[in-house]
Amino acid sequence: MSEQEQGQENGQEQKQEYVFHPADLVQYAMDKPIGAARAALAIGLEGADVDPDIIIAELVGNMEFNQRFLKKLTSALRKNPGKIVDDMPRHIRALQVERVLGL
Protein backbone atom coordinates (compact mmCIF):
# COMPACT_ATOMS: atom_id res chain seq x y z
CA MET A 1 0.00 0.00 0.00
CA SER A 2 1.40 3.40 -0.93
CA GLU A 3 1.93 6.18 1.63
CA GLN A 4 -0.85 8.22 0.03
CA GLU A 5 -3.36 5.36 0.35
CA GLN A 6 -2.29 4.77 3.94
CA GLY A 7 -2.69 8.49 4.72
CA GLN A 8 -6.20 8.52 3.24
CA GLU A 9 -7.11 5.41 5.22
CA ASN A 10 -5.87 7.00 8.46
CA GLY A 11 -7.83 10.17 7.68
CA GLN A 12 -11.03 8.17 7.20
CA GLU A 13 -10.47 6.34 10.49
CA GLN A 14 -10.02 9.65 12.32
CA LYS A 15 -13.23 11.06 10.83
CA GLN A 16 -15.18 8.00 11.96
CA GLU A 17 -13.82 8.15 15.53
CA TYR A 18 -14.63 11.84 16.09
CA VAL A 19 -18.37 11.78 16.84
CA PHE A 20 -19.99 13.73 19.68
CA HIS A 21 -23.05 12.64 21.57
CA PRO A 22 -25.41 15.62 22.09
CA ALA A 23 -24.96 15.23 25.85
CA ASP A 24 -21.21 15.81 25.44
CA LEU A 25 -21.94 19.25 24.03
CA VAL A 26 -24.22 20.07 26.97
CA GLN A 27 -21.50 18.98 29.40
CA TYR A 28 -19.08 21.21 27.52
CA ALA A 29 -21.48 24.14 27.97
CA MET A 30 -21.62 23.74 31.75
CA ASP A 31 -18.61 25.87 32.59
CA LYS A 32 -18.50 28.13 29.54
CA PRO A 33 -19.61 31.75 29.07
CA ILE A 34 -23.14 32.11 27.72
CA GLY A 35 -21.96 32.71 24.12
CA ALA A 36 -20.06 29.42 23.92
CA ALA A 37 -22.78 27.65 25.89
CA ARG A 38 -25.44 28.98 23.53
CA ALA A 39 -23.59 27.62 20.48
CA ALA A 40 -22.93 24.23 22.08
CA LEU A 41 -26.55 23.90 23.20
CA ALA A 42 -27.90 24.91 19.80
CA ILE A 43 -25.84 22.15 18.18
CA GLY A 44 -26.44 19.61 20.93
CA LEU A 45 -30.20 20.08 20.83
CA GLU A 46 -30.61 19.75 17.05
CA GLY A 47 -33.32 17.18 16.50
CA ALA A 48 -34.49 17.28 20.12
CA ASP A 49 -38.12 17.87 20.97
CA VAL A 50 -37.35 21.03 22.98
CA ASP A 51 -36.43 24.29 21.26
CA PRO A 52 -32.85 25.36 22.13
CA ASP A 53 -34.03 28.94 22.78
CA ILE A 54 -36.21 27.72 25.65
CA ILE A 55 -33.25 25.94 27.24
CA ILE A 56 -30.93 28.92 26.73
CA ALA A 57 -33.48 31.32 28.25
CA GLU A 58 -33.65 29.04 31.29
CA LEU A 59 -29.90 29.40 31.81
CA VAL A 60 -29.98 33.15 32.29
CA GLY A 61 -30.72 32.55 36.02
CA ASN A 62 -28.29 31.65 38.79
CA MET A 63 -25.30 29.36 38.31
CA GLU A 64 -26.19 26.76 40.96
CA PHE A 65 -29.55 26.17 39.30
CA ASN A 66 -27.86 26.08 35.90
CA GLN A 67 -25.54 23.26 36.93
CA ARG A 68 -28.44 21.12 38.19
CA PHE A 69 -30.50 21.90 35.11
CA LEU A 70 -27.66 21.09 32.70
CA LYS A 71 -27.01 17.79 34.49
CA LYS A 72 -30.70 16.91 34.09
CA LEU A 73 -30.54 17.91 30.41
CA THR A 74 -27.39 15.83 29.90
CA SER A 75 -29.06 12.82 31.47
CA ALA A 76 -32.15 13.22 29.26
CA LEU A 77 -30.00 13.51 26.13
CA ARG A 78 -28.05 10.37 27.04
CA LYS A 79 -31.33 8.42 27.39
CA ASN A 80 -32.77 9.61 24.05
CA PRO A 81 -31.37 12.65 22.19
CA GLY A 82 -34.58 13.13 20.22
CA LYS A 83 -37.04 12.94 23.11
CA ILE A 84 -36.03 14.99 26.14
CA VAL A 85 -39.11 17.06 26.93
CA ASP A 86 -40.56 14.46 29.33
CA ASP A 87 -37.48 14.77 31.55
CA MET A 88 -37.63 18.57 31.69
CA PRO A 89 -39.24 20.62 34.48
CA ARG A 90 -42.94 21.42 34.04
CA HIS A 91 -42.39 25.04 33.07
CA ILE A 92 -40.03 23.95 30.25
CA ARG A 93 -42.65 21.49 29.01
CA ALA A 94 -45.28 24.25 29.12
CA LEU A 95 -43.05 26.65 27.17
CA GLN A 96 -42.40 23.98 24.55
CA VAL A 97 -46.13 23.27 24.15
CA GLU A 98 -46.76 27.01 23.72
CA ARG A 99 -44.00 27.19 21.11
CA VAL A 100 -45.39 24.18 19.20
CA LEU A 101 -48.90 25.64 19.27
CA GLY A 102 -47.61 29.05 18.17
CA LEU A 103 -48.83 30.87 21.29
N, CA and C atoms as an extended XYZ file, in Angstrom:
309
Properties=species:S:1:pos:R:3:atomname:S:1:resname:S:1:resid:I:1 pbc="F F F"
N         0.848       -1.173        0.000 N   MET     1
C         0.000        0.000        0.000 CA  MET     1
C         0.895        1.238        0.000 C   MET     1
N         0.584        2.191       -0.843 N   SER     2
C         1.395        3.396       -0.932 CA  SER     2
C         1.157        4.285        0.293 C   SER     2
N         2.063        5.248        0.503 N   GLU     3
C         1.931        6.176        1.630 CA  GLU     3
C         0.668        7.025        1.496 C   GLU     3
N         0.342        7.397        0.263 N   GLN     4
C        -0.850        8.217        0.032 CA  GLN     4
C        -2.116        7.445        0.419 C   GLN     4
N        -2.193        6.186        0.009 N   GLU     5
C        -3.359        5.362        0.353 CA  GLU     5
C        -3.461        5.169        1.863 C   GLU     5
N        -2.308        4.960        2.493 N   GLN     6
C        -2.293        4.770        3.939 CA  GLN     6
C        -2.725        6.055        4.652 C   GLN     6
N        -2.294        7.198        4.151 N   GLY     7
C        -2.692        8.485        4.724 CA  GLY     7
C        -4.184        8.718        4.596 C   GLY     7
N        -4.754        8.367        3.431 N   GLN     8
C        -6.198        8.517        3.236 CA  GLN     8
C        -6.968        7.590        4.167 C   GLN     8
N        -6.460        6.386        4.341 N   GLU     9
C        -7.113        5.413        5.219 CA  GLU     9
C        -7.099        5.912        6.666 C   GLU     9
N        -5.964        6.453        7.106 N   ASN    10
C        -5.868        7.002        8.460 CA  ASN    10
C        -6.806        8.185        8.636 C   ASN    10
N        -6.926        9.024        7.622 N   GLY    11
C        -7.830       10.172        7.675 CA  GLY    11
C        -9.274        9.745        7.813 C   GLY    11
N        -9.658        8.680        7.099 N   GLN    12
C       -11.030        8.173        7.197 CA  GLN    12
C       -11.298        7.597        8.576 C   GLN    12
N       -10.307        6.902        9.151 N   GLU    13
C       -10.472        6.343       10.494 CA  GLU    13
C       -10.660        7.456       11.510 C   GLU    13
N        -9.903        8.541       11.384 N   GLN    14
C       -10.023        9.654       12.319 CA  GLN    14
C       -11.394       10.299       12.216 C   GLN    14
N       -11.909       10.461       11.013 N   LYS    15
C       -13.231       11.057       10.834 CA  LYS    15
C       -14.302       10.203       11.498 C   LYS    15
N       -14.184        8.909       11.391 N   GLN    16
C       -15.176        8.003       11.955 CA  GLN    16
C       -15.126        7.995       13.481 C   GLN    16
N       -13.973        8.193       14.086 N   GLU    17
C       -13.823        8.148       15.531 CA  GLU    17
C       -14.297        9.431       16.202 C   GLU    17
N       -14.368       10.532       15.509 N   TYR    18
C       -14.626       11.841       16.094 CA  TYR    18
C       -16.109       12.182       15.991 C   TYR    18
N       -16.928       11.560       16.847 N   VAL    19
C       -18.366       11.783       16.838 CA  VAL    19
C       -18.793       12.157       18.247 C   VAL    19
N       -19.507       13.288       18.382 N   PHE    20
C       -19.994       13.732       19.680 CA  PHE    20
C       -21.411       13.252       19.919 C   PHE    20
N       -21.677       12.874       21.130 N   HIS    21
C       -23.052       12.638       21.571 CA  HIS    21
C       -23.591       14.018       21.964 C   HIS    21
N       -24.864       14.310       21.708 N   PRO    22
C       -25.406       15.622       22.091 CA  PRO    22
C       -25.168       15.961       23.562 C   PRO    22
N       -25.186       14.974       24.426 N   ALA    23
C       -24.960       15.225       25.852 CA  ALA    23
C       -23.544       15.730       26.117 C   ALA    23
N       -22.576       15.323       25.285 N   ASP    24
C       -21.208       15.813       25.438 CA  ASP    24
C       -21.153       17.320       25.236 C   ASP    24
N       -21.922       17.813       24.290 N   LEU    25
C       -21.941       19.252       24.034 CA  LEU    25
C       -22.587       20.007       25.189 C   LEU    25
N       -23.593       19.424       25.813 N   VAL    26
C       -24.221       20.067       26.972 CA  VAL    26
C       -23.240       20.086       28.139 C   VAL    26
N       -22.515       18.992       28.347 N   GLN    27
C       -21.505       18.977       29.402 CA  GLN    27
C       -20.434       20.027       29.131 C   GLN    27
N       -20.053       20.191       27.894 N   TYR    28
C       -19.080       21.212       27.516 CA  TYR    28
C       -19.596       22.598       27.899 C   TYR    28
N       -20.887       22.823       27.716 N   ALA    29
C       -21.481       24.138       27.969 CA  ALA    29
C       -21.540       24.489       29.447 C   ALA    29
N       -21.414       23.506       30.325 N   MET    30
C       -21.621       23.737       31.755 CA  MET    30
C       -20.742       24.821       32.352 C   MET    30
N       -19.501       24.896       31.960 N   ASP    31
C       -18.609       25.871       32.586 CA  ASP    31
C       -18.115       26.933       31.601 C   ASP    31
N       -18.886       27.162       30.568 N   LYS    32
C       -18.499       28.130       29.541 CA  LYS    32
C       -19.330       29.403       29.657 C   LYS    32
N       -18.809       30.515       29.141 N   PRO    33
C       -19.608       31.746       29.070 CA  PRO    33
C       -20.847       31.511       28.206 C   PRO    33
N       -21.849       32.342       28.372 N   ILE    34
C       -23.138       32.112       27.718 CA  ILE    34
C       -23.025       32.031       26.194 C   ILE    34
N       -22.104       32.766       25.578 N   GLY    35
C       -21.959       32.708       24.116 CA  GLY    35
C       -21.545       31.327       23.639 C   GLY    35
N       -20.517       30.764       24.280 N   ALA    36
C       -20.063       29.417       23.918 CA  ALA    36
C       -21.111       28.382       24.301 C   ALA    36
N       -21.738       28.580       25.446 N   ALA    37
C       -22.780       27.648       25.892 CA  ALA    37
C       -23.953       27.664       24.924 C   ALA    37
N       -24.322       28.844       24.473 N   ARG    38
C       -25.443       28.977       23.532 CA  ARG    38
C       -25.158       28.188       22.247 C   ARG    38
N       -23.950       28.331       21.717 N   ALA    39
C       -23.588       27.624       20.479 CA  ALA    39
C       -23.579       26.110       20.697 C   ALA    39
N       -22.988       25.663       21.803 N   ALA    40
C       -22.932       24.226       22.081 CA  ALA    40
C       -24.328       23.652       22.275 C   ALA    40
N       -25.185       24.385       22.976 N   LEU    41
C       -26.551       23.904       23.200 CA  LEU    41
C       -27.352       23.878       21.906 C   LEU    41
N       -27.177       24.881       21.071 N   ALA    42
C       -27.904       24.913       19.796 CA  ALA    42
C       -27.546       23.687       18.951 C   ALA    42
N       -26.277       23.326       18.940 N   ILE    43
C       -25.840       22.153       18.178 CA  ILE    43
C       -26.280       20.868       18.874 C   ILE    43
N       -26.102       20.815       20.182 N   GLY    44
C       -26.440       19.608       20.929 CA  GLY    44
C       -27.922       19.283       20.936 C   GLY    44
N       -28.758       20.299       20.772 N   LEU    45
C       -30.203       20.080       20.825 CA  LEU    45
C       -30.848       19.987       19.449 C   LEU    45
N       -30.037       19.953       18.390 N   GLU    46
C       -30.610       19.745       17.055 CA  GLU    46
C       -31.340       18.414       17.037 C   GLU    46
N       -32.549       18.418       16.577 N   GLY    47
C       -33.319       17.184       16.496 CA  GLY    47
C       -34.032       16.809       17.781 C   GLY    47
N       -33.794       17.560       18.861 N   ALA    48
C       -34.488       17.277       20.122 CA  ALA    48
C       -35.895       17.863       20.066 C   ALA    48
N       -36.736       17.405       20.968 N   ASP    49
C       -38.120       17.867       20.969 CA  ASP    49
C       -38.343       19.092       21.855 C   ASP    49
N       -37.266       19.773       22.237 N   VAL    50
C       -37.348       21.033       22.976 CA  VAL    50
C       -36.533       22.064       22.209 C   VAL    50
N       -37.111       23.228       21.992 N   ASP    51
C       -36.432       24.286       21.257 CA  ASP    51
C       -35.215       24.776       22.052 C   ASP    51
N       -34.044       24.887       21.424 N   PRO    52
C       -32.849       25.356       22.128 CA  PRO    52
C       -33.033       26.724       22.783 C   PRO    52
N       -33.825       27.608       22.190 N   ASP    53
C       -34.032       28.936       22.775 CA  ASP    53
C       -34.693       28.857       24.145 C   ASP    53
N       -35.567       27.884       24.346 N   ILE    54
C       -36.213       27.716       25.650 CA  ILE    54
C       -35.170       27.313       26.687 C   ILE    54
N       -34.296       26.400       26.321 N   ILE    55
C       -33.251       25.942       27.239 CA  ILE    55
C       -32.289       27.082       27.548 C   ILE    55
N       -31.875       27.818       26.537 N   ILE    56
C       -30.927       28.918       26.726 CA  ILE    56
C       -31.537       29.997       27.610 C   ILE    56
N       -32.807       30.319       27.406 N   ALA    57
C       -33.477       31.317       28.246 CA  ALA    57
C       -33.502       30.867       29.703 C   ALA    57
N       -33.624       29.585       29.925 N   GLU    58
C       -33.653       29.037       31.285 CA  GLU    58
C       -32.317       29.251       31.993 C   GLU    58
N       -31.240       29.304       31.236 N   LEU    59
C       -29.899       29.396       31.812 CA  LEU    59
C       -29.490       30.804       32.217 C   LEU    59
N       -30.320       31.771       31.963 N   VAL    60
C       -29.980       33.148       32.289 CA  VAL    60
C       -30.021       33.370       33.805 C   VAL    60
N       -30.596       32.438       34.562 N   GLY    61
C       -30.719       32.546       36.021 CA  GLY    61
C       -29.404       32.299       36.738 C   GLY    61
N       -29.500       31.821       37.973 N   ASN    62
C       -28.292       31.650       38.794 CA  ASN    62
C       -27.500       30.402       38.409 C   ASN    62
N       -26.218       30.413       38.747 N   MET    63
C       -25.304       29.359       38.305 CA  MET    63
C       -25.563       28.019       38.991 C   MET    63
N       -25.938       28.023       40.265 N   GLU    64
C       -26.191       26.760       40.956 CA  GLU    64
C       -27.349       26.022       40.294 C   GLU    64
N       -28.408       26.759       39.993 N   PHE    65
C       -29.547       26.165       39.303 CA  PHE    65
C       -29.116       25.667       37.928 C   PHE    65
N       -28.303       26.456       37.242 N   ASN    66
C       -27.858       26.084       35.899 CA  ASN    66
C       -27.145       24.742       35.898 C   ASN    66
N       -26.281       24.515       36.871 N   GLN    67
C       -25.538       23.256       36.928 CA  GLN    67
C       -26.490       22.071       37.102 C   GLN    67
N       -27.464       22.206       37.994 N   ARG    68
C       -28.439       21.121       38.193 CA  ARG    68
C       -29.258       20.901       36.925 C   ARG    68
N       -29.679       21.997       36.315 N   PHE    69
C       -30.499       21.903       35.111 CA  PHE    69
C       -29.720       21.252       33.969 C   PHE    69
N       -28.472       21.659       33.775 N   LEU    70
C       -27.660       21.089       32.702 CA  LEU    70
C       -27.361       19.609       32.948 C   LEU    70
N       -27.206       19.215       34.196 N   LYS    71
C       -27.012       17.789       34.491 CA  LYS    71
C       -28.269       17.005       34.130 C   LYS    71
N       -29.437       17.567       34.440 N   LYS    72
C       -30.701       16.909       34.091 CA  LYS    72
C       -30.841       16.817       32.568 C   LYS    72
N       -30.480       17.892       31.870 N   LEU    73
C       -30.540       17.912       30.410 CA  LEU    73
C       -29.578       16.883       29.813 C   LEU    73
N       -28.374       16.808       30.361 N   THR    74
C       -27.390       15.831       29.896 CA  THR    74
C       -27.920       14.411       30.061 C   THR    74
N       -28.502       14.141       31.207 N   SER    75
C       -29.065       12.816       31.469 CA  SER    75
C       -30.175       12.481       30.473 C   SER    75
N       -31.053       13.442       30.214 N   ALA    76
C       -32.150       13.222       29.259 CA  ALA    76
C       -31.610       12.961       27.857 C   ALA    76
N       -30.585       13.704       27.460 N   LEU    77
C       -29.995       13.509       26.133 CA  LEU    77
C       -29.326       12.142       26.014 C   LEU    77
N       -28.701       11.680       27.080 N   ARG    78
C       -28.055       10.366       27.039 CA  ARG    78
C       -29.094        9.254       26.897 C   ARG    78
N       -30.273        9.433       27.513 N   LYS    79
C       -31.331        8.423       27.385 CA  LYS    79
C       -31.863        8.367       25.966 C   LYS    79
N       -32.201        9.547       25.404 N   ASN    80
C       -32.767        9.607       24.052 CA  ASN    80
C       -32.615       11.033       23.533 C   ASN    80
N       -31.631       11.295       22.660 N   PRO    81
C       -31.370       12.654       22.190 CA  PRO    81
C       -32.540       13.319       21.475 C   PRO    81
N       -33.461       12.547       20.945 N   GLY    82
C       -34.585       13.132       20.215 CA  GLY    82
C       -35.812       13.373       21.063 C   GLY    82
N       -35.849       12.839       22.265 N   LYS    83
C       -37.044       12.940       23.113 CA  LYS    83
C       -36.620       13.283       24.534 C   LYS    83
N       -36.495       14.571       24.820 N   ILE    84
C       -36.034       14.995       26.138 CA  ILE    84
C       -37.085       15.756       26.930 C   ILE    84
N       -38.147       16.183       26.279 N   VAL    85
C       -39.114       17.063       26.927 CA  VAL    85
C       -39.736       16.422       28.168 C   VAL    85
N       -39.937       15.123       28.177 N   ASP    86
C       -40.557       14.458       29.327 CA  ASP    86
C       -39.689       14.525       30.583 C   ASP    86
N       -38.386       14.690       30.411 N   ASP    87
C       -37.481       14.773       31.554 CA  ASP    87
C       -37.213       16.207       32.002 C   ASP    87
N       -37.824       17.163       31.358 N   MET    88
C       -37.628       18.565       31.694 CA  MET    88
C       -38.629       19.002       32.772 C   MET    88
N       -38.294       20.086       33.500 N   PRO    89
C       -39.241       20.620       34.484 CA  PRO    89
C       -40.549       21.036       33.807 C   PRO    89
N       -41.609       21.115       34.584 N   ARG    90
C       -42.938       21.419       34.038 CA  ARG    90
C       -42.978       22.724       33.255 C   ARG    90
N       -42.321       23.752       33.773 N   HIS    91
C       -42.388       25.041       33.067 CA  HIS    91
C       -41.700       24.975       31.704 C   HIS    91
N       -40.679       24.142       31.559 N   ILE    92
C       -40.035       23.951       30.250 CA  ILE    92
C       -41.003       23.235       29.319 C   ILE    92
N       -41.670       22.216       29.827 N   ARG    93
C       -42.653       21.495       29.009 CA  ARG    93
C       -43.762       22.435       28.559 C   ARG    93
N       -44.216       23.301       29.470 N   ALA    94
C       -45.280       24.251       29.124 CA  ALA    94
C       -44.812       25.225       28.048 C   ALA    94
N       -43.589       25.733       28.183 N   LEU    95
C       -43.049       26.649       27.170 CA  LEU    95
C       -42.934       25.968       25.812 C   LEU    95
N       -42.532       24.701       25.810 N   GLN    96
C       -42.403       23.980       24.547 CA  GLN    96
C       -43.767       23.768       23.903 C   GLN    96
N       -44.776       23.437       24.695 N   VAL    97
C       -46.133       23.269       24.155 CA  VAL    97
C       -46.613       24.582       23.552 C   VAL    97
N       -46.383       25.698       24.254 N   GLU    98
C       -46.765       27.011       23.718 CA  GLU    98
C       -46.057       27.282       22.397 C   GLU    98
N       -44.777       26.951       22.329 N   ARG    99
C       -43.997       27.186       21.108 CA  ARG    99
C       -44.553       26.347       19.963 C   ARG    99
N       -44.859       25.084       20.230 N   VAL   100
C       -45.390       24.185       19.200 CA  VAL   100
C       -46.745       24.676       18.707 C   VAL   100
N       -47.564       25.157       19.633 N   LEU   101
C       -48.901       25.636       19.268 CA  LEU   101
C       -48.886       27.048       18.681 C   LEU   101
N       -47.729       27.704       18.733 N   GLY   102
C       -47.614       29.051       18.174 CA  GLY   102
C       -48.218       30.123       19.055 C   GLY   102
N       -48.263       29.887       20.346 N   LEU   103
C       -48.833       30.867       21.287 CA  LEU   103
C       -47.797       31.861       21.755 C   LEU   103
